[in-house]
């Protein structure tokens, strides 16, 4: 079994987001993929976080982020 550093995992997740975005494009999709990436990386540090915790930890305006999902 391989062991990876946080930095390696972060780089792989971000590269995955960029790879997918090159194919599908779209600002909203990119924002949602970034949200998934941020949630995944935050959960590495604390697997008990809620979406509200992730939003507070990673974004200046969590309410704006939630508006992406509903638009």
N, C-alpha and C positions, 0 to 999 in steps of 0.2 A: 504494500500500500504506500502511495506517495504522500509526502507531507509538503504542504505549501505554506508560504508566509502570507500574512494579511495583504502585503503589497502585491504579491503574485496573484492572489485571488481577485483583488481590486482591479488589477490590470486586465485580467482575463474577462471579468464581468464587463468592464468598460469597453474592451475591444469587441465583445459580443454585441453590445448595444450599438456600437458604431457600425459593425458589419451588417446587422439587421437594418439599421436606418439607411444605409447606402442602397439597399434593395427596395425598401417600402416607402421611405421618405415620409413626409407629413409631420408638421410641427406637433400636433396633438399626440400622435403615436410616439414621437421622440420623447415628449414630456412624460408620457406614461411609462415608457421603457426606462427612463431615468429614475422614475419613482420606484419601479421594481428593483432596479440596481441598488438604489439607496436603501431600500427596505432590506434587501438580501444582505448587504454589507453590514447594516446596523444589527441585524439578527445574529451575525457571527459573534458580535461582542456581547449581545444580550438576547438570548432566544425568547425571552418573556415579554418583549416589547409589543405594544399594540400599534395599530396604524397611526393613532394620535401621537404616540411617543416618537415614531419614525418621522412624522411630519414636523413635530416640534424640534427634533434633533437636526433635521437636514434643511429646513426651509424657513425663510423669514416670514412668509405669509401662508400658513397652512390652509386657510380658507380659500385662497386663490388656487392652491394645488387641488383641493377638492372640487373646485369649479371645472377643472380640466376633465374630470371624470364624468361630470353631469352634462357637459356640453357636447 
